[in-house]
Amino acid sequence: MDAITVTSPAETMQLGAKLGKLVQPGDLILLDGDLGAGKTTFTKGLAQSLGIDRNVKSPTFTLVREYHQGRLPLYHMDVYRLEDGGAEDLGLDEYFDGDGVSVVEWSQFISELLPTTYLRIALKRSGDQDDDRTITLQAHGEHYQQLADSLEG
Ligand SMILES: Nc1ncnc2c1ncn2[C@@H]1O[C@H](COP(=O)(O)OP(=O)(O)OP(=O)(O)O)[C@@H](O)[C@H]1O
C-alpha cells in the first residue's frame, strides 16, 4: 500500500482527473476520509476528465447523483446517511453492475453490500499545512491494482 502526498485542492483534483482517464465501465471507486478530507474535490476532478461539465456537488441528501454527459456515466454516491442501515432496499447493485463508474463516499456504511473488487482511496489530513493530504490506495483485484499503479506512477 503506497501513499501519495498532495498539498492543495487542485492537486487532489488532478489525481481524480488522472483516474478519470483510466476508469472503465463498471468500475467501483471507494472514497474514504473524514468530513472535509477532500472526497468531493477528488470526484470533481474525476468528473471533469470524464468530460462532465456540470458542477459536481456532494450527494449527501440525495444519496446518488448521476451524470451522463461524459465518456462514461458517473454515479456519485454519498451513503453517510445510511450509518444506521437501510441500504439494502436502495438497489445500489444496479449502479455497481451498470456501465458507469460508481464513486462511493463513506462506503464503510454499506460494506456488506459492496462487490469484492474495487479501488479504495483514503484521504487524510496530514502535515503542518491545512491543505496537506495523504492519499492511500488499496486495490482489490488485478484491474484495480493496475489503476493504483498508474495513479502512483
Ligand atoms: N489538498 C486538498 N485536497 C482536497 N481538499 C482540500 C485540500 N486542501 C484543502 N481542501 C479543502 O477542503 C475541503 C474539502 O471538501 P470536500 O467537500 O471535497 O470534502 P469531503 O471529504 O467530500 O467532505 P464531506 O464528507 O463533508 O462531503 C474543500 O473546502 C477544499 O478546498
The ligand as a Tripos MOL2 file, in Angstrom:
@<TRIPOS>MOLECULE
LIG
   31    33     1     0     0
SMALL
NO_CHARGES

@<TRIPOS>ATOM
      1 N1         -5.3370   19.0010   -0.5610 N.pl3     1 LIG1
      2 C1         -6.6810   19.1740   -0.5270 C.ar      1 LIG1
      3 N2         -7.4750   18.2970   -1.1670 N.ar      1 LIG1
      4 C2         -8.8200   18.4380   -1.1360 C.ar      1 LIG1
      5 N3         -9.4760   19.4240   -0.4950 N.ar      1 LIG1
      6 C3         -8.7290   20.3280    0.1610 C.ar      1 LIG1
      7 C4         -7.3070   20.2400    0.1750 C.ar      1 LIG1
      8 N4         -6.8270   21.2740    0.9000 N.ar      1 LIG1
      9 C5         -7.8880   21.9680    1.3110 C.ar      1 LIG1
     10 N5         -9.0260   21.4290    0.8810 N.ar      1 LIG1
     11 C6        -10.3700   21.9560    1.1590 C.3       1 LIG1
     12 O1        -11.0350   21.0190    1.9760 O.3       1 LIG1
     13 C7        -12.3950   20.9570    1.5800 C.3       1 LIG1
     14 C8        -12.7170   19.5600    1.1270 C.3       1 LIG1
     15 O2        -14.1020   19.4880    0.9070 O.3       1 LIG1
     16 P1        -14.7830   18.2530    0.2100 P.3       1 LIG1
     17 O3        -16.2390   18.5920    0.0870 O.co2     1 LIG1
     18 O4        -14.0350   17.8400   -1.0050 O.co2     1 LIG1
     19 O5        -14.5830   17.1330    1.3330 O.3       1 LIG1
     20 P2        -15.3870   15.8010    1.5540 P.3       1 LIG1
     21 O6        -14.3890   14.8130    2.0130 O.co2     1 LIG1
     22 O7        -16.1850   15.4830    0.3420 O.co2     1 LIG1
     23 O8        -16.3510   16.1920    2.7550 O.3       1 LIG1
     24 P3        -17.8250   15.6900    3.1100 P.3       1 LIG1
     25 O9        -17.6820   14.3190    3.6890 O.co2     1 LIG1
     26 O10       -18.2570   16.6970    4.1110 O.co2     1 LIG1
     27 O11       -18.6360   15.7140    1.8180 O.co2     1 LIG1
     28 C9        -12.6140   21.9830    0.4860 C.3       1 LIG1
     29 O12       -13.0360   23.1990    1.0600 O.3       1 LIG1
     30 C10       -11.2130   22.1220   -0.0870 C.3       1 LIG1
     31 O13       -10.9960   23.3860   -0.6830 O.3       1 LIG1
@<TRIPOS>BOND
     1     1     2 1
     2     2     3 ar
     3     2     7 ar
     4     3     4 ar
     5     4     5 ar
     6     5     6 ar
     7     6     7 ar
     8     6    10 ar
     9     7     8 ar
    10     8     9 ar
    11     9    10 ar
    12    10    11 1
    13    11    12 1
    14    11    30 1
    15    12    13 1
    16    13    14 1
    17    13    28 1
    18    14    15 1
    19    15    16 1
    20    16    17 2
    21    16    18 1
    22    16    19 1
    23    19    20 1
    24    20    21 2
    25    20    22 1
    26    20    23 1
    27    23    24 1
    28    24    25 2
    29    24    26 1
    30    24    27 1
    31    28    29 1
    32    28    30 1
    33    30    31 1
@<TRIPOS>SUBSTRUCTURE
     1 LIG1         1 GROUP 0 **** ****
